[in-house]
Amino acid sequence: MIQRLHLFAATLWAGALWGGALIAWQFFATLDRATAGRGVTSLFATEAYIAIGCAALLLIAQPSKAVRGIVLGMLACALTQRFGLVPLMEELKAQMAANGGVLTAGLKTEFGLLHLGSTVFYGIECVLAWLLVKRTR
């Protein structure tokens, strides 16, 4: 039963990550940039809460050290993105709106770096998700 719970949580988390990446790509391919950005922000907020729930399920069952390390790494990535980088990006978007929708060169560079950081954390989380599913099978 515990192994099934682990597999369920690991698969749900990995599926949310990988599916979210595909959905985000489609949003930007089919919607205007602003609408796609709002949709992706909402999507990734939901993914962060899925991450917290799945991490709790996986950690409550006292997994092996290797699985615990993977779960904590994934959780750190999700929390850093959602509660560290995303609020900073939202603040920059608010500054842009205050400038009449104009993104100055400095704001554009800062936003780009924050977005890059978020993308790197997301990529790490996706790779760790693959390892998590592999370890829990």
Disulfide bonds with the S-S distance in Angstrom:
none
